[in-house]
Amino acid sequence: QQRVNIARALVNRPKILLADEPTGNLDPELSREIFNQFADFHAIGVTVLIASHDLHLLKTFAVPRIVLNQGRIAQIEEAF
C-alpha cells in the first residue's frame, strides 16, 4: 500500500509530501527503498516531511531533522 501511495504522489508531482510512519510495517530493505524514493522527491524540489520512529534509517540521509520528545521539539539537527 505504501508503494502505491508513493507512486501516486510521484505522478501528481506535489509541492510537499507528508509521510506518517511510511515504513512502520516494512522490512529493512523495503524501508530503505522507500526512503530512497523520498530522497528522489527531495532532489527534484519536493519538500518531504516524514514522521518516523526509525532514527537509524533517518540518520542515513543528509537532511535536516527535528526530533520531538513528548510532543515538544527536543533537538534540531542540521543536514550533514
C-alpha positions as a Markdown table, in Angstrom:
| # | Residue | x | y | z |
|---|---|---|---|---|
| 1 | Gln | 0.0 | 0.0 | 0.0 |
| 2 | Gln | 2.8 | 2.4 | 0.8 |
| 3 | Arg | 4.4 | 1.9 | -2.6 |
| 4 | Val | 1.1 | 2.5 | -4.4 |
| 5 | Asn | 0.6 | 5.8 | -2.5 |
| 6 | Ile | 4.2 | 6.9 | -3.2 |
| 7 | Ala | 3.8 | 6.1 | -6.9 |
| 8 | Arg | 0.5 | 8.1 | -7.0 |
| 9 | Ala | 2.3 | 11.0 | -5.4 |
| 10 | Leu | 5.1 | 10.8 | -8.0 |
| 11 | Val | 2.6 | 11.1 | -10.8 |
| 12 | Asn | 1.0 | 14.2 | -9.3 |
| 13 | Arg | 4.3 | 15.9 | -8.5 |
| 14 | Pro | 3.2 | 17.6 | -5.3 |
| 15 | Lys | 5.0 | 20.6 | -3.8 |
| 16 | Ile | 5.0 | 18.9 | -0.4 |
| 17 | Leu | 4.9 | 15.2 | 0.6 |
| 18 | Leu | 3.7 | 14.3 | 4.1 |
| 19 | Ala | 4.5 | 10.7 | 5.2 |
| 20 | Asp | 3.4 | 9.4 | 8.6 |
| 21 | Glu | 5.3 | 6.3 | 9.6 |
| 22 | Pro | 5.7 | 5.2 | 6.0 |
| 23 | Thr | 7.9 | 2.2 | 6.9 |
| 24 | Gly | 6.2 | 1.1 | 10.1 |
| 25 | Asn | 5.4 | -2.4 | 8.9 |
| 26 | Leu | 8.1 | -3.0 | 6.3 |
| 27 | Asp | 11.3 | -5.0 | 6.3 |
| 28 | Pro | 14.6 | -3.0 | 6.4 |
| 29 | Glu | 15.3 | -3.5 | 2.7 |
| 30 | Leu | 12.0 | -2.2 | 1.6 |
| 31 | Ser | 12.1 | 0.6 | 4.2 |
| 32 | Arg | 15.4 | 1.8 | 2.7 |
| 33 | Glu | 13.9 | 1.6 | -0.8 |
| 34 | Ile | 11.0 | 3.8 | 0.3 |
| 35 | Phe | 13.4 | 6.4 | 1.8 |
| 36 | Asn | 15.4 | 6.4 | -1.4 |
| 37 | Gln | 12.2 | 7.3 | -3.2 |
| 38 | Phe | 11.7 | 10.2 | -0.8 |
| 39 | Ala | 15.3 | 11.3 | -1.5 |
| 40 | Asp | 14.5 | 11.3 | -5.2 |
| 41 | Phe | 11.5 | 13.5 | -4.5 |
| 42 | His | 13.7 | 15.9 | -2.5 |
| 43 | Ala | 16.2 | 16.0 | -5.3 |
| 44 | Ile | 13.6 | 17.4 | -7.7 |
| 45 | Gly | 12.4 | 20.1 | -5.4 |
| 46 | Val | 9.6 | 18.4 | -3.4 |
| 47 | Thr | 9.5 | 19.2 | 0.3 |
| 48 | Val | 9.3 | 15.9 | 2.1 |
| 49 | Leu | 8.2 | 15.8 | 5.7 |
| 50 | Ile | 8.4 | 12.3 | 7.4 |
| 51 | Ala | 7.3 | 11.3 | 10.8 |
| 52 | Ser | 9.2 | 8.2 | 11.8 |
| 53 | His | 10.5 | 6.3 | 14.8 |
| 54 | Asp | 13.2 | 4.7 | 12.7 |
| 55 | Leu | 16.1 | 7.0 | 13.8 |
| 56 | His | 18.7 | 4.7 | 12.4 |
| 57 | Leu | 17.2 | 4.9 | 8.9 |
| 58 | Leu | 16.6 | 8.7 | 9.2 |
| 59 | Lys | 20.2 | 9.3 | 10.1 |
| 60 | Thr | 21.5 | 7.7 | 6.9 |
| 61 | Phe | 20.1 | 10.7 | 4.9 |
| 62 | Ala | 21.9 | 14.1 | 4.8 |
| 63 | Val | 18.8 | 16.2 | 5.6 |
| 64 | Pro | 17.7 | 18.4 | 8.5 |
| 65 | Arg | 15.8 | 16.7 | 11.2 |
| 66 | Ile | 13.6 | 17.9 | 14.0 |
| 67 | Val | 13.5 | 15.5 | 17.0 |
| 68 | Leu | 10.4 | 15.5 | 19.2 |
| 69 | Asn | 10.1 | 14.3 | 22.8 |
| 70 | Gln | 6.6 | 14.1 | 24.3 |
| 71 | Gly | 5.3 | 16.4 | 21.6 |
| 72 | Arg | 7.9 | 19.1 | 22.0 |
| 73 | Ile | 10.9 | 20.0 | 19.9 |
| 74 | Ala | 13.9 | 18.4 | 21.7 |
| 75 | Gln | 16.5 | 18.9 | 19.1 |
| 76 | Ile | 17.0 | 20.4 | 15.6 |
| 77 | Glu | 19.7 | 18.7 | 13.6 |
| 78 | Glu | 21.2 | 20.4 | 10.5 |
| 79 | Ala | 21.9 | 18.4 | 7.4 |
| 80 | Phe | 25.4 | 16.9 | 7.4 |
